[in-house]
Amino acid sequence: MEIKANKYKANEILKFIRQNTNLTQKEFAKNINKSEDWQYSNESGRSRYFFADIIEIANTYDLDIIIKDKEKK
């Protein structure tokens, strides 16, 4: 799975990752030690998660986080 993060809002990325795991919000949240309310709040854009949360998600679901230098124009 590859996501160009700068093309999406944070809540859209979180939802996209969860949907690609084929899990409910409750199941996904439980696997990363968060509440279902945390998941819902972040997916709906009411709250914002931290980069540490993304690292936890990546570790839990064996995802790679790749940060590239911006190409110079």
Contacts in CASP RR format, 6 or more apart in sequence:
PFRMAT RR
TARGET T0000
AUTHOR 0000-0000-0000
METHOD contacts of the structure
MODEL  1
MEIKANKYKANEILKFIRQNTNLTQKEFAKNINKSEDWQYSNESGRSRYF
FADIIEIANTYDLDIIIKDKEKK
1 17 0 8 1.000
1 20 0 8 1.000
1 63 0 8 1.000
3 13 0 8 1.000
3 16 0 8 1.000
3 17 0 8 1.000
5 13 0 8 1.000
8 16 0 8 1.000
9 45 0 8 1.000
10 42 0 8 1.000
10 45 0 8 1.000
10 48 0 8 1.000
10 49 0 8 1.000
11 42 0 8 1.000
11 43 0 8 1.000
11 44 0 8 1.000
11 45 0 8 1.000
14 39 0 8 1.000
14 42 0 8 1.000
14 43 0 8 1.000
14 49 0 8 1.000
14 57 0 8 1.000
15 43 0 8 1.000
17 57 0 8 1.000
17 61 0 8 1.000
17 63 0 8 1.000
18 25 0 8 1.000
18 28 0 8 1.000
18 39 0 8 1.000
18 43 0 8 1.000
21 28 0 8 1.000
21 61 0 8 1.000
23 31 0 8 1.000
25 36 0 8 1.000
25 39 0 8 1.000
25 40 0 8 1.000
25 43 0 8 1.000
26 36 0 8 1.000
26 39 0 8 1.000
28 39 0 8 1.000
29 35 0 8 1.000
29 36 0 8 1.000
29 38 0 8 1.000
29 39 0 8 1.000
30 36 0 8 1.000
31 60 0 8 1.000
31 61 0 8 1.000
32 53 0 8 1.000
32 56 0 8 1.000
32 57 0 8 1.000
32 60 0 8 1.000
33 56 0 8 1.000
34 53 0 8 1.000
38 47 0 8 1.000
41 47 0 8 1.000
42 48 0 8 1.000
42 49 0 8 1.000
54 65 0 8 1.000
55 65 0 8 1.000
57 63 0 8 1.000
58 64 0 8 1.000
58 65 0 8 1.000
END
